[in-house]
Amino acid sequence: MNTKVYAPEGLSGGIAPAAAPVSHAGYHDHIARVDELIKSKKGTWDGISAESVARMRLQNRFLTGLDIARHTAATMRADMAAFDADPKTYTQSLGAWHGFIAQQQVISIKKHFGTTKGRYIYLSGWMVAALRSEFGPLPDQSMHEKTSVPALIAEIYTFLRQADARELGMMFRDLDAARNAGDAARAQDIQAKIDHYESHVVPIIADIDAGFGNAEATYLLAKKMIEAGACALQIENQVSDEKQCGHQDGKVTVPHEDFIAKVRACRYAFMELGVEEGIIVTRTDSLGAGLTKQIAVSHQPGDLGDQYNSFLDCEEISPETARNGDVIINRNGKMLRPKRLASNLFQFRAGTGVDRCVLDSITSLQNGADLLWIETEKPHIAQIAEMMDRVRAVVPNAKLVYNNSPSFNWTLNFRQQVYDAWKAAGEDVSAYDRTKLMSVDYDGTKLGAEADERIRTFQADAAKRAGIFHHLITLPTYHTAALSTDNLSREYFGAQGMLGYVLGVQRQEIRQGIACVKHQNMSGSDVGDDHKEYFAGESALKAGGVHNTMNQF
């Protein structure tokens, strides 16, 4: 199989038309179909309510993970096409490490914005390693159980489907109340909302790290992730056994042919499972990766292997200076010895990271990738745009997924950017000390205000200037969990006692309309009561009676 090589006359792009979203029969259509089925059983199923079955079906409209993957892939494809037409329609996500966390994000999105459009979930390998491994907290080095990744995808979608069941269940109760009150207009309005219900099931961009092994291992894990519901897989060009977090040192990349084999493995997994619009996000860590474990195979000058090797830090040698065990490259008639470290790794020349990122990106798009991810060391639009301009000169519709990482000190970075811009423009910056810009003393200053405004508009500005289709934060809920727990612990175990919980948590939940204040309802108690009534009728022993303390809220 031939691999396409980076060349100016490369692909011009264009993505496949988005498939139509999954459609579902209307409320009364479901009832009519089920009623017909019940009647066909000659009275033996008369204890079954057609309307109750219709409600259960609508509350569980995605029967398998593959149903979810196909639906969410179509959603992402439509969003990608919309972005090509208008970069203001960029998309966003927050990383989640538990199904409940993901569920609360999407419930919050629907509450505040009325729609989930353009909002996804990111599944971070870093958080899986740090929070979900049976070994305990681990660094982001692919040491955790790879089965924990598809398990978390399935868990997240279980919680999102439960959010559908809960919200629709409340709508069904409202429908019954309107009918009982004889309010036909309200009943019709509620039914219309049921028929046009927007699910909490949104796309997940799932981190497959470097594939957890060779291409076959990548394929096997990709299948499990897709079967769990993932429509988008993000894979990086590091070696599996030396994989590092993108914001740590010591990253080691692989030759393009090795990486492309894993990209193909992911595509085969999507195609085998019938998720033909599945999305592959290829991440390059080359900007901060100065090492490689392998010399690429090259058959002729200018091929992909030769281009990869051209970035190696080499020294010219003669036959008499060659040493036993040397790897030698013949380039333009010269014998070159790549510099090998004591770790047996080879190093790239300093300053080649940008060129390698551009080559990685174009090569990925020409060999099956749908979206790019360029890992950077700081959030700087000009730096990102420089690389993407070069990529888009070859692949005009190239789009980026960008990590708005908590590993960046956003306050310091943007205050430094403003300081440097002002100084370059000849403005007086004598009131500021660049080495101390993180200080609280600068919070109320003009420089601090401009930096904060640049942070606020970063996503919109970068989408327009640098082709960033999707902005994500990898580890936000790791940090929010730590921060909120610290605040509660300080108050509850201190002088505030129980008031620390009431002031900081419960009263805020009530006043901000946080659904979890009714935690019994959120856990599925009311849905369970509905089922009890379906199954046992008037004899059902339900939990949601007058003595349930949730009625206080």
ChimeraX attribute file (.defattr): number of C-alpha atoms within 10 A of each C-alpha:
attribute: neighborCount
match mode: 1-to-1
recipient: residues
	/A:1	3
	/A:2	6
	/A:3	14
	/A:4	17
	/A:5	19
	/A:6	22
	/A:7	14
	/A:8	12
	/A:9	9
	/A:10	16
	/A:11	17
	/A:12	13
	/A:13	15
	/A:14	12
	/A:15	13
	/A:16	10
	/A:17	12
	/A:18	17
	/A:19	16
	/A:20	11
	/A:21	13
	/A:22	14
	/A:23	8
	/A:24	14
	/A:25	12
	/A:26	15
	/A:27	18
	/A:28	14
	/A:29	12
	/A:30	18
	/A:31	19
	/A:32	14
	/A:33	13
	/A:34	19
	/A:35	18
	/A:36	11
	/A:37	13
	/A:38	18
	/A:39	13
	/A:40	11
	/A:41	10
	/A:42	9
	/A:43	9
	/A:44	10
	/A:45	12
	/A:46	12
	/A:47	12
	/A:48	14
	/A:49	16
	/A:50	21
	/A:51	17
	/A:52	18
	/A:53	16
	/A:54	22
	/A:55	19
	/A:56	17
	/A:57	16
	/A:58	22
	/A:59	20
	/A:60	14
	/A:61	17
	/A:62	19
	/A:63	10
	/A:64	14
	/A:65	21
	/A:66	21
	/A:67	17
	/A:68	26
	/A:69	31
	/A:70	25
	/A:71	25
	/A:72	26
	/A:73	26
	/A:74	25
	/A:75	22
	/A:76	27
	/A:77	21
	/A:78	19
	/A:79	20
	/A:80	26
	/A:81	17
	/A:82	16
	/A:83	22
	/A:84	19
	/A:85	10
	/A:86	12
	/A:87	20
	/A:88	15
	/A:89	20
	/A:90	24
	/A:91	23
	/A:92	19
	/A:93	21
	/A:94	21
	/A:95	26
	/A:96	28
	/A:97	27
	/A:98	19
	/A:99	18
	/A:100	17
	/A:101	16
	/A:102	25
	/A:103	24
	/A:104	20
	/A:105	22
	/A:106	23
	/A:107	20
	/A:108	16
	/A:109	16
	/A:110	17
	/A:111	14
	/A:112	10
	/A:113	9
	/A:114	11
	/A:115	15
	/A:116	19
	/A:117	17
	/A:118	18
	/A:119	23
	/A:120	25
	/A:121	24
	/A:122	25
	/A:123	30
	/A:124	24
	/A:125	28
	/A:126	24
	/A:127	23
	/A:128	25
	/A:129	25
	/A:130	18
	/A:131	17
	/A:132	21
	/A:133	18
	/A:134	11
	/A:135	12
	/A:136	10
	/A:137	14
	/A:138	18
	/A:139	15
	/A:140	21
	/A:141	19
	/A:142	24
	/A:143	16
	/A:144	24
	/A:145	14
	/A:146	19
	/A:147	12
	/A:148	17
	/A:149	26
	/A:150	23
	/A:151	14
	/A:152	21
	/A:153	26
	/A:154	22
	/A:155	19
	/A:156	26
	/A:157	27
	/A:158	17
	/A:159	21
	/A:160	24
	/A:161	20
	/A:162	21
	/A:163	24
	/A:164	22
	/A:165	24
	/A:166	21
	/A:167	19
	/A:168	21
	/A:169	21
	/A:170	15
	/A:171	16
	/A:172	19
	/A:173	12
	/A:174	16
	/A:175	21
	/A:176	14
	/A:177	14
	/A:178	18
	/A:179	15
	/A:180	11
	/A:181	11
	/A:182	11
	/A:183	12
	/A:184	13
	/A:185	11
	/A:186	16
	/A:187	20
	/A:188	14
	/A:189	13
	/A:190	18
	/A:191	19
	/A:192	13
	/A:193	13
	/A:194	19
	/A:195	15
	/A:196	12
	/A:197	14
	/A:198	15
	/A:199	20
	/A:200	25
	/A:201	26
	/A:202	25
	/A:203	26
	/A:204	27
	/A:205	25
	/A:206	28
	/A:207	22
	/A:208	24
	/A:209	27
	/A:210	27
	/A:211	29
	/A:212	23
	/A:213	16
	/A:214	16
	/A:215	20
	/A:216	15
	/A:217	13
	/A:218	23
	/A:219	24
	/A:220	15
	/A:221	23
	/A:222	27
	/A:223	22
	/A:224	20
	/A:225	30
	/A:226	27
	/A:227	23
	/A:228	25
	/A:229	30
	/A:230	33
	/A:231	31
	/A:232	29
	/A:233	24
	/A:234	27
	/A:235	25
	/A:236	28
	/A:237	26
	/A:238	28
	/A:239	24
	/A:240	20
	/A:241	13
	/A:242	15
	/A:243	21
	/A:244	23
	/A:245	17
	/A:246	26
	/A:247	18
	/A:248	12
	/A:249	11
	/A:250	15
	/A:251	22
	/A:252	25
	/A:253	25
	/A:254	22
	/A:255	22
	/A:256	21
	/A:257	17
	/A:258	15
	/A:259	24
	/A:260	22
	/A:261	18
	/A:262	24
	/A:263	27
	/A:264	18
	/A:265	23
	/A:266	32
	/A:267	23
	/A:268	17
	/A:269	23
	/A:270	29
	/A:271	14
	/A:272	11
	/A:273	15
	/A:274	14
	/A:275	25
	/A:276	18
	/A:277	26
	/A:278	26
	/A:279	24
	/A:280	25
	/A:281	25
	/A:282	27
	/A:283	27
	/A:284	26
	/A:285	26
	/A:286	30
	/A:287	20
	/A:288	21
	/A:289	23
	/A:290	24
	/A:291	22
	/A:292	24
	/A:293	18
	/A:294	15
	/A:295	19
	/A:296	19
	/A:297	15
	/A:298	15
	/A:299	10
	/A:300	9
	/A:301	12
	/A:302	14
	/A:303	16
	/A:304	23
	/A:305	19
	/A:306	18
	/A:307	19
	/A:308	22
	/A:309	21
	/A:310	17
	/A:311	19
	/A:312	22
	/A:313	18
	/A:314	20
	/A:315	11
	/A:316	15
	/A:317	14
	/A:318	10
	/A:319	7
	/A:320	6
	/A:321	8
	/A:322	15
	/A:323	11
	/A:324	6
	/A:325	6
	/A:326	12
	/A:327	13
	/A:328	18
	/A:329	19
	/A:330	11
	/A:331	13
	/A:332	8
	/A:333	7
	/A:334	12
	/A:335	17
	/A:336	21
	/A:337	20
	/A:338	22
	/A:339	18
	/A:340	17
	/A:341	10
	/A:342	7
	/A:343	7
	/A:344	11
	/A:345	16
	/A:346	20
	/A:347	20
	/A:348	22
	/A:349	14
	/A:350	10
	/A:351	11
	/A:352	17
	/A:353	18
	/A:354	17
	/A:355	15
	/A:356	20
	/A:357	23
	/A:358	23
	/A:359	23
	/A:360	25
	/A:361	28
	/A:362	27
	/A:363	23
	/A:364	26
	/A:365	25
	/A:366	21
	/A:367	17
	/A:368	17
	/A:369	24
	/A:370	23
	/A:371	24
	/A:372	28
	/A:373	22
	/A:374	25
	/A:375	23
	/A:376	21
	/A:377	14
	/A:378	18
	/A:379	21
	/A:380	14
	/A:381	15
	/A:382	12
	/A:383	13
	/A:384	22
	/A:385	19
	/A:386	14
	/A:387	19
	/A:388	27
	/A:389	17
	/A:390	17
	/A:391	23
	/A:392	20
	/A:393	15
	/A:394	21
	/A:395	22
	/A:396	17
	/A:397	21
	/A:398	26
	/A:399	25
	/A:400	25
	/A:401	25
	/A:402	26
	/A:403	21
	/A:404	21
	/A:405	20
	/A:406	13
	/A:407	15
	/A:408	15
	/A:409	12
	/A:410	18
	/A:411	16
	/A:412	17
	/A:413	18
	/A:414	23
	/A:415	23
	/A:416	21
	/A:417	15
	/A:418	18
	/A:419	23
	/A:420	15
	/A:421	12
	/A:422	14
	/A:423	13
	/A:424	9
	/A:425	9
	/A:426	9
	/A:427	11
	/A:428	10
	/A:429	13
	/A:430	8
	/A:431	9
	/A:432	14
	/A:433	13
	/A:434	14
	/A:435	9
	/A:436	12
	/A:437	20
	/A:438	18
	/A:439	11
	/A:440	10
	/A:441	11
	/A:442	17
	/A:443	15
	/A:444	9
	/A:445	13
	/A:446	10
	/A:447	22
	/A:448	23
	/A:449	15
	/A:450	15
	/A:451	22
	/A:452	18
	/A:453	12
	/A:454	16
	/A:455	17
	/A:456	11
	/A:457	11
	/A:458	17
	/A:459	24
	/A:460	18
	/A:461	17
	/A:462	23
	/A:463	27
	/A:464	18
	/A:465	17
	/A:466	24
	/A:467	25
	/A:468	27
	/A:469	28
	/A:470	26
	/A:471	25
	/A:472	22
	/A:473	20
	/A:474	25
	/A:475	23
	/A:476	17
	/A:477	19
	/A:478	16
	/A:479	11
	/A:480	11
	/A:481	11
	/A:482	10
	/A:483	12
	/A:484	13
	/A:485	11
	/A:486	11
	/A:487	13
	/A:488	18
	/A:489	14
	/A:490	14
	/A:491	17
	/A:492	16
	/A:493	12
	/A:494	11
	/A:495	10
	/A:496	13
	/A:497	14
	/A:498	12
	/A:499	14
	/A:500	19
	/A:501	18
	/A:502	15
	/A:503	14
	/A:504	15
	/A:505	14
	/A:506	16
	/A:507	14
	/A:508	14
	/A:509	16
	/A:510	14
	/A:511	8
	/A:512	10
	/A:513	12
	/A:514	16
	/A:515	15
	/A:516	14
	/A:517	18
	/A:518	16
	/A:519	12
	/A:520	15
	/A:521	18
	/A:522	17
	/A:523	16
	/A:524	15
	/A:525	16
	/A:526	19
	/A:527	20
	/A:528	17
	/A:529	17
	/A:530	19
	/A:531	16
	/A:532	17
	/A:533	15
	/A:534	17
	/A:535	15
	/A:536	11
	/A:537	12
	/A:538	10
	/A:539	9
	/A:540	14
	/A:541	12
	/A:542	15
	/A:543	14
	/A:544	17
	/A:545	11
	/A:546	8
	/A:547	9
	/A:548	10
	/A:549	11
	/A:550	14
	/A:551	10
	/A:552	7
	/A:553	7
